């Protein structure tokens, strides 16, 4: 890319995923994610603005790490603060896209709105060399969204549709419209409406300071005897992917109660996929756990990590992780 002095820039950050994937040749089936460079993807885009490419990673997003989130967050914040940059587009694998999207919303959603800019995360369900590859259309949709100055904030584009960062979730393993939202899809006219529940973005944990949080799923015969081992490994928070409305087997509940009594942070979510968990369970189990609202287990995990880290910072002394998590949970879909 040649950067001319006055033209606004879109920073295009490549993280990998199927959008950068290539099909296996010969007798082998399937494809490998994260094979094509961001320069190659960038060449497919038509934009009034200049595109500046940055390859931050080129991985299958099942291998995403917290240190990579830290680096991505820092890169995006720097771009939002740069007056030459009009917006940021991130290409990312779809498998963990909703976690990265929520992370970005929480660490720079407010900044993006304050600067009147968009950060858009986009991916694809078919690899780059597939005859019906959906990546180019999603990229083009994302660029058009960034060029349109009527709204600001953090968004996702999949299946040609625009999602708010908080609402997006992968709900099908293979369909092109694998992402769905709890509310009807938003068009650019309705983006950016809603009130601000938090006036500040949360701090990004440094690469080596992410609190370790694990997800434990409730299921028939669920046990809680693994939790002590988790604590010995340094786990300070657990998200329960409960059944139904966040319910939990009595044996797992016993282990989780002990975890909370020894200082562990527990959030109750549901493995169902849609809907909110009620704040309390009628049978009284885990009454001191915090309900995740409509955050799914993977998103609740990111939210809990950020809430735990923020509550340890001097600035947030008066706010507990529960206060911060509740603010995240209650954020409107669009702010
Ligand atoms: C990945 O998440 O990196 C692979 C799957 C995809 O992008 O659809």
Boltz pocket constraint, residues with backbone or C-beta under 6 A from the ligand:
constraints:
  - pocket:
      binder: B
      contacts: [[A, 16], [A, 17], [A, 18], [A, 19], [A, 33], [A, 34], [A, 59], [A, 60], [A, 61], [A, 62], [A, 92], [A, 93], [A, 94], [A, 95], [A, 96], [A, 123], [A, 124], [A, 125]]
      max_distance: 6.0
